[in-house]
Amino acid sequence: MPGAGYSEYQASGGSYSLSERLFIKGVRLINNLQSSQLTLTGDAEAIRYLEQAIIGSKHWYIALLEAIGLWSAATEVRNGRTYCYLIAGEAFDWLLLAERLCEAVDGLLPDNEKLALLFYGKPPLNLSIKKFKELIGEAKYHQYLNYFYGITVEEALIWAVQEEVRKERLILGYNNEHATINEAYRRIYGTARAVLLKQFRHEKGYPQLRSISLTELKEFTYWLFKYRLKQCDKARVASDTKKALEQLKGNGASMLFLGSW
């Protein structure tokens, strides 16, 4: 928003240069457009509900989950940042949406509880599966399961196998991290990471860039999960999933939708 600078311009009788005036108008236009788009999607109502519920003394975490249940947009561009809440149209990144909603009511939430949730995945209340599902809605709950197993667990599997390879190579006197990562991917998926990433981008029609954004990385991880399910037998999938869950548990991760460990 233009803020104090724009107020000062109005008070000065329009003493800003033409380029400054155009910039201020541009900022106002972008903010108005984003506000209009939010209203059209109905997601402004979710933010309004969250704010009013907290002011009305409802526990902020319960209100947050209810607001998530009201939210409808799969993606959003806000202040130049793209938020992708639904990876590959299937996997719901609920903590990203929680971050977005918390920003909208900043100042109404206890900082320590908010940071514990957003940075460590530790909620202030220990809810049952039934209650969690009820608050965010059944559809979003199943999409969250897709995210948990398809992205969170898949990342943990990759990390667990990398640790195994790293320990083996250190015993042998090898310390090449790039080779460690590639070997881990070969053990899980049968080929190197670069080959898999190229195949993923080719299938999706994405450019073959040297870098990768966080959103694309999440989608790539979800693609790897589905690729592994197709390539491996059920016993191997079950074994890998168990290994990944043990890795998460060992790191103190919280499976929110299942309550506490």
C-alpha positions, 0 to 999 in steps of 0.5 A: 500500500502507498502508506505515509508516502502517498499521504505526504504527496497529497498534503504537499499539493502534488509536489512529487515528480511525474515518475513518482506519481505514476509509481504511486498510482501503479502500487494502488492499482496493483493493491486494488486489483489483488483485493478485487481478485481476492473478493471475487474468489470469496477468500476475503471472507475466509480472512474476514472470518478469521479476524472476527473469530479471533477478536470474538475470543475463539482460539486462534488455531481453531479459527485458522483451521476453519478459515482454511476450510473456507478458502478456495483458491489453489494459487494466489499472487500477493505482493509479488509472491506466488502462493501455490497451495495445491501442488499438482492439483492434488497435494494441499500445502496447508502450512503455506496457506496457514502462513498466508492467513496468519500474515493477514491477521498479524498482531492478533496471534501469540508469536511463540505459538504462531512460530511453533506452528509455521516453522516446526509444524507444532500446533498449540492444540492436540486435535483428533483426526476427526476434529482436524478433518471436520475443521478443514473439510474432508476434501482438503484433509485428503489433499493434505494426506497427499501432501504428507505422503507425497512430499513430506514423507518422500523428502524424508525417504530421500534424506534417510537414504542419503544419510545411509550412503553418506555413512557408507562412503565416509567409512571408505574415505569418500566425501563427495556430496554430489555423488552421495545424492546421486547414489541415493536417487539411484537406490530409490528411483533407479537413476540419477536426480538430473535424469529424473528432473529432466524427465519431470520437466519434459512431461510437464512442459517446463523449461530445463533451467539450471535452478529450481524454485521451491514450488517446482521442487515440491511438485518434482518431489510429488512426481517422484513419489508417484514415479516410485509407486509405479516402479516399485513393488508393494513390499518395497513401497511399504518398507521405504515408507516405514523408513521415511516415517522413522526418519521423521519421527527421529527428527521430532517431526509432527504428523498433525493430521494424526495428532501426536506421536 
